[in-house]
Amino acid sequence: MKLIILDRDGVINEDSDEYIKSPDEFIPIPGSLESIARLKQAGYTVVVATNQSGVARRLFDIGTLDSIHAKLHRELARYGVSLDAIFFCPHGPDEKCACRKPKPGMFHDIGARLQTQICGVPAIGDSLRDIEAAREVDATPILVRTGKGEVALKQNPDALRGVPVFDNLAAAVDALLAGSVAI
């Protein structure tokens, strides 16, 4: 199985320090949906792994989160594709759960549910915690500059040394499909 793991906010859609709290606030980054379609057409299983602490913070509920994800599915359907799964952590940063990135619980869950190894799987994110979670399971971390990626690069240059960096998901997918990212 060719598997890829994508973060959501800042990779697929525009991020906000105020959180994405409704389907109306879910705005795809230009080229991201087309990039997911290209991955699917190339035979990839595409899953999302996203921290959604807005649930724990009571900024939105699970029903609203489901509506946001339904919008993502509708948008992808316009390209004739769908995600294979969306994994999310609804916990806040102080809850000490195993699933909130940078902890690897969501990645372990993905491997278990899909009955596959995560080692070497490309994992694209826009933050240090995305990269750390990928490293914990020996996935191949990839950083995009969209979302919080540019800030992460400036604040954590040593921690991100050696991680492939791309302007956005479209550029990362171009490199991945061209074979110029070692996985």
C-alpha positions as CSV (number, residue, x, y, z in Angstrom):
1,M,0.0,0.0,0.0
2,K,1.3,3.4,-0.9
3,L,0.2,5.6,2.1
4,I,0.5,9.3,2.7
5,I,-0.5,11.1,5.9
6,L,-1.5,14.8,5.7
7,D,-2.1,17.3,8.4
8,R,-5.2,19.4,7.7
9,D,-5.1,23.0,8.9
10,G,-2.2,24.8,7.1
11,V,-1.6,21.9,4.7
12,I,-5.0,21.3,3.0
13,N,-6.8,24.4,4.1
14,E,-6.0,27.9,5.3
15,D,-5.1,27.9,9.0
16,S,-6.3,30.4,11.6
17,D,-5.0,31.3,15.1
18,E,-8.7,31.5,15.9
19,Y,-9.3,27.9,14.8
20,I,-11.4,26.6,11.9
21,K,-14.8,26.6,13.7
22,S,-17.3,26.1,10.9
23,P,-17.6,24.8,7.4
24,D,-17.6,28.4,6.1
25,E,-14.1,29.0,7.7
26,F,-12.8,25.9,5.9
27,I,-11.0,27.4,2.8
28,P,-8.8,25.1,0.8
29,I,-5.3,26.3,0.0
30,P,-5.0,26.8,-3.8
31,G,-3.8,23.6,-5.4
32,S,-4.3,21.4,-2.3
33,L,-7.4,19.6,-3.4
34,E,-6.0,19.0,-6.9
35,S,-2.8,17.6,-5.2
36,I,-4.9,15.1,-3.2
37,A,-6.6,14.1,-6.4
38,R,-3.2,13.5,-8.1
39,L,-2.1,11.4,-5.1
40,K,-5.2,9.3,-5.4
41,Q,-4.8,8.9,-9.1
42,A,-1.2,7.8,-8.5
43,G,-2.6,5.0,-6.3
44,Y,-1.9,6.5,-2.8
45,T,-4.1,5.8,0.2
46,V,-4.5,9.4,1.6
47,V,-5.4,9.9,5.2
48,V,-5.5,13.1,7.4
49,A,-4.2,13.2,10.9
50,T,-5.2,16.4,12.6
51,N,-5.2,17.9,16.1
52,Q,-8.6,19.5,16.8
53,S,-8.3,21.0,20.3
54,G,-11.1,23.4,19.4
55,V,-13.4,20.5,20.5
56,A,-11.9,20.4,24.0
57,R,-11.8,24.2,24.1
58,R,-15.6,24.1,23.3
59,L,-15.1,26.4,20.3
60,F,-17.1,23.8,18.2
61,D,-18.5,20.3,18.8
62,I,-18.0,17.0,17.1
63,G,-21.1,17.6,14.9
64,T,-19.5,20.8,13.6
65,L,-16.2,19.0,13.0
66,D,-18.1,16.4,11.1
67,S,-19.7,19.2,9.0
68,I,-16.2,20.7,8.3
69,H,-15.0,17.3,7.1
70,A,-18.1,16.8,5.1
71,K,-17.3,20.0,3.2
72,L,-13.8,18.7,2.6
73,H,-15.2,15.5,1.2
74,R,-17.7,17.4,-1.0
75,E,-14.8,19.6,-2.3
76,L,-12.7,16.6,-3.2
77,A,-15.7,14.8,-4.8
78,R,-15.6,17.6,-7.5
79,Y,-12.2,16.1,-8.5
80,G,-13.6,12.6,-8.4
81,V,-11.7,11.4,-5.3
82,S,-12.2,11.0,-1.6
83,L,-10.0,10.7,1.4
84,D,-9.5,7.2,2.7
85,A,-9.8,8.3,6.4
86,I,-9.6,11.3,8.7
87,F,-8.1,10.7,12.1
88,F,-8.4,13.5,14.7
89,C,-7.4,14.3,18.3
90,P,-10.2,16.2,20.0
91,H,-8.2,16.7,23.2
92,G,-6.6,19.9,24.6
93,P,-2.8,20.3,25.0
94,D,-3.1,19.8,28.8
95,E,-5.0,16.5,28.7
96,K,-1.9,14.3,28.2
97,C,-3.5,12.0,25.7
98,A,-1.5,9.7,23.5
99,C,-3.1,10.9,20.2
100,R,-2.3,14.6,20.2
101,K,0.7,15.4,18.0
102,P,3.6,15.5,18.7
103,K,2.8,12.2,20.4
104,P,2.6,9.4,17.9
105,G,-0.8,7.8,19.0
106,M,-2.7,9.0,15.9
107,F,0.0,7.5,13.6
108,H,-0.1,4.2,15.6
109,D,-3.9,4.2,15.2
110,I,-3.5,4.8,11.4
111,G,-1.1,1.8,11.1
112,A,-3.3,-0.4,13.2
113,R,-6.6,0.4,11.4
114,L,-5.1,0.2,7.9
115,Q,-3.0,-2.9,9.0
116,T,0.2,-1.4,7.6
117,Q,3.6,-0.2,8.7
118,I,4.0,3.6,9.1
119,C,7.8,3.4,8.8
120,G,8.9,5.4,5.7
121,V,5.4,6.7,5.0
122,P,5.5,10.4,3.9
123,A,3.8,12.6,6.5
124,I,3.2,16.2,5.4
125,G,2.7,18.9,8.0
126,D,3.2,22.6,8.7
127,S,4.5,22.5,12.3
128,L,7.2,21.1,14.4
129,R,4.7,18.9,16.2
130,D,3.7,17.3,12.9
131,I,7.4,16.6,12.1
132,E,8.0,15.2,15.6
133,A,5.0,12.8,15.4
134,A,6.3,11.5,12.1
135,R,9.8,11.0,13.4
136,E,8.4,9.1,16.5
137,V,7.1,6.3,14.1
138,D,9.9,6.5,11.6
139,A,7.7,8.0,9.0
140,T,9.2,10.4,6.5
141,P,8.4,14.0,7.6
142,I,7.9,16.7,5.1
143,L,7.2,20.4,6.0
144,V,5.3,22.9,3.9
145,R,5.7,26.6,4.3
146,T,1.9,27.3,4.3
147,G,0.0,27.6,7.6
148,K,2.5,27.7,10.4
149,G,5.3,26.2,8.3
150,E,7.3,29.4,7.7
151,V,7.2,30.3,11.4
152,A,8.2,26.8,12.4
153,L,11.3,27.0,10.1
154,K,12.3,30.3,11.6
155,Q,11.8,29.2,15.2
156,N,13.2,25.7,15.0
157,P,15.9,25.6,12.4
158,D,18.0,22.9,14.2
159,A,15.0,20.7,14.9
160,L,13.9,20.8,11.2
161,R,17.4,20.3,9.7
162,G,17.3,17.6,7.1
163,V,13.5,17.7,6.7
164,P,12.4,18.3,3.1
165,V,10.6,21.7,2.8
166,F,8.2,22.8,0.1
167,D,6.2,25.9,-0.5
168,N,2.9,24.1,-0.3
169,L,1.2,20.7,-0.7
170,A,1.2,21.0,-4.5
171,A,5.0,21.4,-4.6
172,A,5.5,18.6,-2.1
173,V,3.2,16.3,-4.2
174,D,5.1,17.3,-7.4
175,A,8.4,16.2,-5.7
176,L,6.9,13.0,-4.3
177,L,5.4,11.9,-7.6
178,A,8.6,12.8,-9.4
179,G,10.6,10.6,-7.0
180,S,12.7,13.5,-5.8
181,V,11.8,13.0,-2.1
182,A,13.4,9.9,-0.6
183,I,10.8,7.7,1.1
